[in-house]
C-alpha cells in the first residue's frame, strides 16, 4: 500500500504539470510527513548528502569540459577527420556524421551537446550534397544518443552514485557497446545508401587522413588523459573530470583559439619566412610529442621503482629532438637552409605566440565568451543536480519503507528469473524514458531494480549498461525525448517530422538493446579483464 501511495503522489504531481525534480522531492516530503514513521530531518540529511557525494562532484566538471568543447571548433575538426576516414564509402558523409558523434561523445559525456555540436554542422553538409533533411536529421538524432554510452558519460556517473558501483568499471563497460552501436548505425546507413544510391566523397589519400587526425588530435587527446589517468591509477574519475575541464579550457582558448581574445589569430603569419615556419612547426611537433610522452609514460610507469621521472624526461627530450630534426630535414630540403638555421628562425614565432598567450591569459579566462560558456554550464549543472538531489531523496524514501525489498520478494514469489526480469526492466525503462530525463529516471529506478538484479544473479555493471542503453532510446522517443527537441531546434523541422525521421534508425538501437541485454560479455569483458569483477557490498 505504501508503494502505491508514493508512486501515486509522484504521478499526480507530474500530471498536473510540476517539474520532475519538484515532483520527486515534494512527493517524498508529503509521504514522510503523513504516511511514514521516518523523521523529516532525513529530508535535510538526504539533500545535504547529494551535494557532498564525491562521485557526483564529477558532473559539474564534465559539463564544463563539454561546454568548452562544444563552443570551440572541436566539432568541425572531428567531422573533417571522420570524413577523411569513412567519407569515401557510399553514404560516407552520413557515416562520417556517426563517427564524429562517437568521437565527440568521448569528449562531452552528453547526448544533447553531441547533437548540437555535430548536428549543426553535419546536417548542413549532408543537405549540400543531396541528402534529404529527414534522413540527415534522423541520423544525427540517433547517433547523438551515443553521448551517454561512450565514456566518459554523465549518466554512468549517476548510475554509479545511485548504486555504489565503480565509475571506472562503468566507463570501461561502455567502450565495446558504444563502438558496436556506432558500427551498427553506420552499417544501416551503408545498406540504405546502396539502395538509394546516395553519394560518396572522393578519397583524398592517407595524407588527408593524417592531416585530419592532426587537427583533431588535441581534442581527442582528452580521451587519453581521462581514461589513461583513471586506469593508470593516477587519479579518480572525479579528479579526471577536473583535469578534463582544465584541459578543455586551455585547448579551446589557447591552442585552437576558437573563442576569446585570441580568436582568429593563427600561430604563424603570412609574413613569416618559409624556413622560419618550417623550424617553428618542427619544434611544435617536438614539444607536442614531449608533452604526450610525459603524460603517457607517467600513466605507464607511475608505480615503477626502476623508471624515474628524470629517466622519462631524458628519453622524451631525445625522441622529441629527433622528431623535430627529422621534420625540418624533410621540409627544408628545397629551402636551401640548414636545419639549425630553420630551428633558430622559428624561435621568434614561439616568442610572439607565448607573449600573446601571456597577455591574453586573464582576458581569455574572464572574457565575455568564457563567462557565457561557464554560465550555460552552471545552468545545466544546477538543473541536473536539482533533479538528482530530489531523486536521491525519493530513493531514500523507497529504501526507508523497504519498497525495493517488497518488490524483490514479490517478483521472486511469482517466478521471475533473470531472463524475464531483464525484459521487465527494459519495458519499464523504455516507458519511463519517454517521460523523464535520464539521470532522474536512473536515480529513481536503479535503487528499486538493483537489489532484485543482485538476487537473480545479474551482473551490476551489465545492469548499468542495459539501463544506459534504455536511456539512449528514451532520448529519441516522444513525447519528452530530449534529442528530438534539440534536433528540431537546429533544423527548424516540426517535432512530428523529426520523430518520423528518427524512427527507422531507432529500430537499429532496439536490436542493439537486445544484444546488450542478453550478451553480458559485451559489457563485462573489458572492465573485468582490466579491473576485476565488481564486488557488491
C-alpha positions in Angstrom: 0.0 0.0 0.0 2.8 2.4 0.9 4.4 2.0 -2.6 1.1 2.7 -4.3 0.7 5.9 -2.3 4.2 7.1 -3.0 4.2 6.4 -6.7 0.7 7.8 -7.0 1.9 11.0 -5.5 4.7 11.3 -8.0 2.5 10.6 -11.0 -0.2 13.0 -9.8 2.3 15.8 -9.4 3.8 15.1 -12.8 0.4 15.1 -14.5 -0.6 18.4 -13.0 2.5 19.9 -14.7 5.1 20.2 -11.9 8.8 19.8 -13.0 10.3 16.3 -12.4 12.6 17.5 -9.6 9.9 19.2 -7.6 7.5 16.2 -8.2 10.0 13.8 -6.8 11.0 15.9 -3.8 7.6 17.1 -2.9 6.0 13.6 -3.1 8.8 12.3 -0.8 8.2 15.1 1.8 4.4 14.6 1.7 4.8 10.9 2.1 7.3 11.2 5.0 5.0 13.8 6.7 1.7 11.9 6.6 2.4 8.2 5.9 5.8 7.3 7.2 7.4 6.8 10.6 10.6 8.4 9.2 11.7 11.8 10.5 11.6 14.9 8.4 15.2 15.5 9.4 16.0 12.7 6.9 15.0 15.1 4.1 17.7 17.6 5.1 20.3 14.9 5.6 19.5 13.4 2.2 19.6 16.7 0.3 22.8 17.7 2.0 24.3 14.3 1.2 23.6 14.8 -2.5 25.8 17.9 -2.5 28.6 16.1 -0.6 28.5 12.9 -2.8 32.1 12.5 -4.0 31.2 10.7 -7.2 28.5 13.3 -8.2 31.1 16.0 -7.9 32.4 14.8 -11.3 29.3 16.0 -13.1 29.8 19.8 -12.9 33.4 19.4 -14.3 32.4 17.1 -17.1 29.6 19.5 -18.0 32.1 22.4 -18.1 34.5 20.4 -20.3 31.6 19.6 -22.6 30.6 23.3 -22.8 34.1 24.4 -23.9 34.5 21.6 -26.4 31.0 22.3 -27.8 31.7 26.0 -28.1 35.1 25.7 -29.8 35.8 24.4 -33.3 36.5 20.9 -32.0 33.3 19.5 -33.7 34.3 20.9 -37.1 37.7 19.3 -36.8 36.2 15.9 -35.7 33.8 16.0 -38.7 36.7 16.7 -41.1 38.7 13.8 -39.6 35.6 11.5 -39.8 35.0 12.4 -43.5 38.7 11.7 -44.3 38.3 8.3 -42.6 35.0 7.0 -44.0 33.7 9.6 -46.4 34.7 7.6 -49.5 32.2 4.9 -48.8 28.7 5.0 -50.3 26.7 7.2 -47.9 30.1 8.3 -46.4 29.1 11.7 -45.2 26.3 10.2 -43.1 28.6 7.5 -41.8 31.2 10.3 -41.0 28.5 12.1 -39.0 28.0 9.0 -36.9 31.8 8.6 -36.4 32.1 12.3 -35.5 29.3 11.8 -32.9 31.2 8.8 -31.5 34.4 10.9 -31.1 32.6 13.9 -29.7 30.7 11.6 -27.2 34.1 10.6 -25.9 34.8 14.3 -25.1 31.5 15.5 -23.8 29.6 12.7 -22.0 26.4 14.5 -23.0 23.9 13.4 -25.7 22.2 16.9 -26.3 25.7 18.5 -26.6 26.7 15.9 -29.2 23.6 16.6 -31.2 24.1 20.4 -31.1 27.8 20.3 -31.8 27.9 17.8 -34.6 24.4 18.2 -35.9 24.6 21.9 -36.5 27.5 21.3 -38.9 26.9 17.8 -40.3 23.2 18.3 -41.3 24.0 21.3 -43.4 26.9 19.4 -45.1 24.7 16.4 -45.8 22.0 18.7 -47.3 24.5 20.3 -49.6 25.5 17.0 -51.2 22.0 15.7 -51.8 20.8 14.0 -48.6 17.2 14.7 -47.6 16.7 16.8 -44.5 14.7 14.0 -42.8 17.5 11.4 -43.4 20.2 13.7 -42.1 18.1 14.6 -39.0 17.2 11.0 -38.2 20.9 10.0 -38.3 22.0 12.8 -36.0 19.2 12.3 -33.5 20.1 8.7 -33.1 23.9 9.0 -33.3 23.8 11.8 -30.7 22.5 9.3 -28.1 26.0 7.7 -28.1 27.0 10.7 -26.0 25.7 8.9 -22.8 27.1 5.5 -23.7 30.6 6.1 -24.9 32.7 7.1 -21.8 33.1 9.4 -20.1 29.3 9.5 -19.5 27.4 11.7 -17.1 24.6 9.2 -16.9 27.1 6.4 -16.0 28.3 8.6 -13.1 24.8 9.0 -11.9 24.2 5.2 -12.0 27.4 4.6 -10.2 26.5 7.1 -7.5 23.0 5.6 -7.1 24.1 2.0 -6.8 27.6 2.5 -5.3 29.4 0.6 -8.1 32.7 1.6 -9.7 32.7 4.6 -12.1 35.9 3.3 -13.7 34.3 -0.1 -14.4 31.2 1.6 -15.9 33.4 3.7 -18.2 35.2 0.7 -19.5 32.0 -1.3 -19.8 30.7 1.4 -22.2 33.5 1.1 -24.7 32.6 -2.1 -26.6 28.8 -1.4 -26.6 29.4 2.2 -27.7 31.6 1.1 -30.6 29.2 -1.6 -31.5 26.2 0.8 -31.6 28.1 3.2 -33.8 29.1 0.4 -36.2 25.5 -0.9 -36.4 24.3 2.6 -37.3 27.0 3.0 -39.9 26.1 -0.4 -41.4 22.5 0.5 -41.6 23.4 3.8 -43.3 25.6 1.9 -45.8 22.7 -0.5 -46.7 20.3 2.4 -47.2 22.9 4.3 -49.2 23.4 1.3 -51.6 19.6 1.0 -52.0 19.1 4.8 -52.6 22.4 5.3 -54.4 23.5 8.0 -52.0 26.7 9.9 -52.9 30.2 9.1 -51.7 33.0 11.6 -51.1 36.2 11.5 -53.1 39.1 9.5 -51.5 41.9 12.1 -51.0 44.6 9.8 -49.7 46.2 9.0 -46.4 47.8 12.4 -46.3 44.4 14.0 -45.9 43.5 11.4 -43.2 46.7 12.2 -41.3 46.1 16.0 -41.6 42.5 15.5 -40.2 43.8 13.4 -37.3 46.5 16.0 -36.6 43.9 18.8 -36.5 41.6 16.8 -34.2 44.4 15.4 -32.1 44.4 17.9 -29.3 40.7 17.4 -28.7 40.9 13.6 -28.9 43.8 13.5 -26.6 41.4 14.5 -23.8 40.1 10.9 -24.0 43.6 9.6 -23.4 44.1 11.8 -20.4 40.7 10.8 -18.8 40.9 7.1 -19.5 44.7 6.8 -19.1 44.6 8.7 -15.8 41.8 6.7 -14.3 43.1 3.2 -15.3 46.8 4.2 -14.8 45.9 4.8 -11.2 46.9 8.5 -11.4 43.5 10.0 -10.4 40.0 9.1 -9.6 37.1 9.7 -12.0 36.1 12.8 -10.1 39.7 14.1 -10.3 39.7 13.1 -14.0 36.7 15.4 -14.5 38.6 18.3 -13.1 41.6 17.6 -15.3 39.3 17.4 -18.3 37.7 20.8 -17.5 41.1 22.5 -17.2 42.4 20.8 -20.3 39.3 21.7 -22.4 39.5 25.4 -21.3 43.2 25.5 -22.3 42.7 23.8 -25.7 39.7 26.0 -26.7 41.2 29.3 -25.6 44.9 29.0 -26.3 45.5 26.1 -28.7 42.6 26.0 -31.1 41.8 29.7 -30.4 38.2 29.3 -31.4 37.0 31.8 -28.8 38.3 34.5 -26.5 40.7 37.4 -27.3 43.0 35.1 -29.4 40.1 34.0 -31.7 41.2 34.2 -35.3 44.9 34.7 -34.5 46.9 31.9 -36.2 50.1 30.6 -34.8 52.1 31.6 -37.9 51.6 34.6 -40.2 51.9 35.0 -43.9 54.9 37.4 -43.5 56.9 34.8 -41.6 59.7 33.4 -43.6 59.2 29.9 -45.1 62.2 28.4 -43.3 61.0 30.1 -40.0 57.6 28.4 -40.4 59.3 25.1 -41.0 61.5 25.5 -38.0 58.5 26.5 -35.8 56.4 23.6 -37.0 59.3 21.2 -36.3 59.6 22.4 -32.7 55.8 22.3 -32.3 55.8 18.6 -33.2 58.8 18.1 -30.8 57.1 19.9 -27.9 53.8 18.2 -28.6 55.4 14.8 -28.6 57.3 15.6 -25.4 54.1 16.5 -23.6 52.2 13.4 -24.9 55.2 11.3 -23.9 55.4 12.7 -20.4 51.7 12.1 -19.8 51.5 8.6 -21.3 54.8 7.5 -19.7 53.6 8.8 -16.3 50.5 6.7 -16.6 52.5 3.7 -17.6 55.3 4.0 -15.1 53.7 5.8 -12.2 54.2 2.8 -9.9 57.6 1.8 -11.3 60.5 1.7 -8.9 63.1 1.5 -11.7 62.0 4.2 -14.1 62.3 7.7 -12.6 60.8 11.0 -13.7 64.3 12.0 -14.9 64.6 8.9 -17.0 61.3 9.6 -18.6 62.1 13.2 -19.3 65.5 12.3 -20.7 64.0 9.8 -23.1 61.3 12.2 -24.0 63.7 15.0 -24.8 65.8 12.8 -27.0 62.9 11.4 -29.0 61.3 14.9 -29.3 64.6 16.4 -30.6 64.9 13.6 -33.2 61.4 14.1 -34.3 61.9 17.9 -34.7 65.1 17.4 -36.6 63.6 14.8 -38.9 60.6 17.1 -39.7 62.8 20.1 -40.5 65.1 17.9 -42.6 62.2 16.6 -44.7 60.6 20.0 -45.1 63.7 22.2 -45.6 65.4 20.3 -48.4 64.0 22.7 -51.0 64.7 25.9 -49.0 68.5 25.7 -49.1 68.7 26.5 -45.3 70.3 24.3 -42.7 68.4 22.5 -40.0 69.9 24.7 -37.3 69.0 27.9 -39.2 65.4 26.8 -39.6 65.1 25.9 -35.9 66.6 29.2 -34.7 64.4 31.1 -37.2 61.3 29.6 -35.6 62.2 30.8 -32.1 60.8 34.4 -32.7 57.5 32.8 -33.7 57.4 31.0 -30.4 58.2 34.2 -28.6 55.3 36.0 -30.3 52.8 33.3 -29.5 53.9 32.9 -25.9 53.6 36.7 -25.5 50.1 36.7 -26.9 49.1 33.8 -24.6 50.5 35.6 -21.5 48.8 38.9 -22.4 45.6 37.2 -23.2 45.5 34.8 -20.3 43.2 36.6 -17.9 41.1 38.3 -20.6 40.5 34.9 -22.1 39.6 33.2 -18.8 37.3 36.1 -17.7 36.2 37.5 -21.0 32.6 37.6 -22.3 32.7 34.3 -24.2 34.2 32.4 -21.3 31.6 33.9 -18.9 28.8 32.9 -21.2 30.1 29.3 -21.5 30.5 29.0 -17.7 27.1 30.4 -17.2 25.5 27.9 -19.5 27.4 25.1 -17.9 26.3 26.3 -14.5 22.7 26.4 -15.5 22.9 22.8 -16.8 24.7 21.7 -13.7 22.1 23.3 -11.3 19.2 21.8 -13.3 20.7 18.4 -13.3 21.9 18.4 -9.7 18.4 19.6 -8.6 16.8 16.6 -10.3 19.4 14.2 -8.9 19.1 15.6 -5.3 15.4 15.2 -5.3 15.6 11.8 -6.9 18.1 10.7 -4.2 15.5 11.9 -1.6 12.9 9.8 -3.4 15.3 6.8 -3.4 15.9 7.3 0.3 12.2 7.2 1.0 11.9 4.0 -1.0 14.7 2.4 1.0 13.3 3.6 4.3 9.9 1.9 3.5 11.7 -1.2 2.3 9.8 -0.9 -1.0 12.6 -2.4 -3.2 12.8 -5.4 -0.8 9.0 -6.0 -1.0 9.1 -5.8 -4.8 12.0 -8.3 -4.8 10.1 -10.7 -2.7 7.0 -10.4 -4.9 8.9 -10.9 -8.2 10.7 -14.0 -6.8 7.5 -15.5 -5.4 5.8 -15.2 -8.8 8.7 -17.0 -10.6 10.7 -14.2 -12.2 14.2 -15.3 -13.4 17.0 -13.2 -14.7 15.7 -13.5 -18.3 12.2 -12.4 -17.6 13.4 -9.8 -15.1 15.5 -8.1 -17.7 12.6 -8.0 -20.1 10.6 -6.2 -17.4 13.4 -3.8 -16.7 13.6 -2.9 -20.4 9.9 -2.3 -20.7 9.8 -0.2 -17.5 12.8 2.0 -18.6 11.5 2.3 -22.2 8.2 3.6 -20.9 9.8 5.8 -18.3 12.3 7.2 -20.7 9.5 8.7 -22.8 8.5 11.0 -19.9 11.6 11.7 -17.8 15.1 13.0 -18.0 17.7 10.1 -18.0 19.6 11.0 -14.8 16.4 11.5 -12.7 14.9 8.3 -14.0 18.0 6.3 -13.3 18.2 7.5 -9.7 14.6 6.5 -9.1 14.7 3.1 -10.8 18.2 1.9 -10.0 17.6 1.6 -6.2 14.5 -0.4 -6.9 15.8 -2.9 -9.6 19.4 -3.2 -8.3 18.7 -5.5 -5.3 16.4 -7.6 -7.4 19.1 -8.0 -10.0 21.6 -9.0 -7.4 19.2 -11.7 -6.0 18.8 -13.0 -9.5 22.5 -13.1 -10.3 22.6 -10.2 -12.8 25.9 -8.5 -13.0 25.8 -4.9 -11.6 27.9 -3.5 -14.4 25.9 -5.3 -17.0 22.7 -3.9 -15.5 24.1 -0.4 -15.6 24.9 -0.6 -19.3 21.4 -2.0 -20.0 19.9 1.0 -18.2 22.1 3.4 -20.0 21.1 2.0 -23.4 17.5 2.3 -22.4 18.1 5.9 -21.6 19.6 6.3 -25.1 16.4 5.1 -26.7 14.4 7.2 -24.3 16.1 10.3 -25.7 14.7 9.7 -29.2 11.1 8.6 -28.2 8.3 11.1 -27.8 6.9 13.0 -26.0 9.9 14.1 -23.9 12.8 12.7 -26.0 15.4 15.5 -25.5 17.3 14.7 -28.6 14.1 15.1 -30.7 13.6 18.6 -29.4 17.3 19.5 -29.9 17.3 18.2 -33.4 14.0 20.0 -34.2 15.6 23.2 -32.9 18.8 23.1 -35.0 16.9 22.0 -38.2 13.7 24.0 -37.9 11.6 20.8 -38.6 8.5 20.1 -36.7 8.7 17.5 -33.8 6.5 15.1 -35.7 8.8 15.2 -38.8 11.9 14.6 -36.6 10.1 11.6 -34.8 9.3 10.1 -38.2 12.9 10.6 -39.4 14.4 9.1 -36.3 12.2 6.0 -36.1 13.9 3.8 -38.7 17.3 4.2 -37.1 15.8 3.8 -33.6 14.9 0.3 -34.6 18.6 -0.4 -35.0 19.1 0.7 -31.4 16.3 -1.6 -30.3 18.1 -4.5 -31.9 21.3 -3.3 -30.2 19.4 -3.2 -26.8 18.5 -6.9 -27.2 22.1 -7.8 -27.9 23.4 -5.8 -24.9 20.7 -7.3 -22.7 21.4 -10.9 -23.4 25.1 -10.9 -24.2 26.5 -9.7 -20.9 30.1 -10.2 -22.1 29.7 -7.1 -24.3 29.6 -5.1 -21.2 31.7 -7.1 -18.8 34.7 -8.5 -20.6 36.7 -5.2 -20.8 36.2 -3.9 -17.3 36.7 -7.2 -15.6 39.8 -8.0 -17.6 41.3 -4.7 -16.6 39.9 -4.1 -13.1 38.4 -7.4 -12.0 34.8 -8.2 -11.0 32.6 -5.7 -9.2 32.1 -6.7 -5.6 28.6 -5.8 -4.3 28.6 -4.9 -0.6 
